[in-house]
């Protein structure tokens, strides 16, 4: 799983350049900026003695059996329901900075040979941002055994700095680097212990259940039947985690390092059409991004007022708590930026409001369409970052566009694909004029001829 302080629910994407990739990602090593020398191998292949770590006694361990896998991708474990989680959103803070995770179940599976058998595993994409910049990308593999326990078969990890891959620490594959590891027992009880990662000295986590049957405050109301665990890490530190039926990993950490599940689809999906208020917010943020650049502040003020009214009405209808709180904060930032006639800050704030709007839209609209909107929104961010000559930001935008593109639920038509290609090329080049033109053409394709300036 993830390093301490950035550890959660499902993990995820890009597998390239590690020798165990099955990802369709089109990035090559040059695209990723990956130095092969930074790929670390296991210190102790296959696990073994974990030295001075205060590990649980063997009698508490519930993962000390040889699992069999008749239907490994039919995951029904309610506390780790990876097979039914189409998309999850986690929000929180890491060292006081805003943290965001989008995790997606991909349509393909992966065959992994480990412990004398080949297991077909589900593939889950994980992408994390800190303060809007790409932080970590991974792809994880999961399978459920015949007793109902879910096993972790490895992950490909890419850790980013300034929009480039810094290292692949945390990457491991069952059968190559060590054994497969249990990530969730079939029916955990207080005192039970298991290891989601079990290669001592390389990747290691040991979990002990501390409470079961608890009630947690879910995105749309209380969720009963939760599990609380205490997780021991390789450096001897501990971290508390909560799991909830239908959601899986629900919250992690505390204080300045706290992440929690804000939304999961389909469990938090809403019935009916997209609310008119949400469409008004989307239209207004697009228009603000356009007109703020030219200083049309009377128009901007009217649009901001409309966003406030639309959000107030939409919030009154009910919205997932963490998403609503983030929208509250982002609308407030937009109001202040617009009142100060700060064009760059207003355009940036409009992107933040639009991002929260897309989180809400996921409850009503097909994932494919929301992801296309995310691509266009990252393209808007690219315009700002290239104009500000923020090279690291532009590279981060490039990676974000590429990652969202790779998880699309269906293929793109040729023209739209070509326009996204042009945006990616502009991101890679860092040319502000090229980026503005490419993003305008992308918006024109998606909006039926309405070009964004």
Secondary structure, 3 states (H helix, E strand, C coil): CCCCCCCCCCCCCCCCCCCCCCCCCCCCHHHHCCCHHHCCCCCCCCCCCCCCCCCCCHHHECCCCCCCCCCCCCCCCHHHCHHHCCEEEEEEEECCEEEEEEEEEEEEEEEEEECCEEEEEEEEEEEEEECCEEEEEEEEEEEECCCCCEEEEEEEEEEEECCEEEECCCCEEECCCECCEEEECCCCCCCCEEEEEEECCCEEEEEEEEEEEEEEEECCEEEEEEEEEEEEECCCCEEEEEEECCCEEEEEEECCEEEEEEEEECCCCCCCCCCHHHHHHHHHHHHHHHHHHHCCHHHHHHHHHHHHHHHHHHHHCCCCHHHHHHHHHHHHHHHHHHHCCCHHHHHHHHHHHHHHHHHHHCCCCCHHHHHHHHHHHHHHHHHHHHHCCCHHHHHHHHHHHHHHHHCCCCCCCHHHHHHHHHHHHHHHHCCHHHHHHHHHHHHHHHHCCCCCC
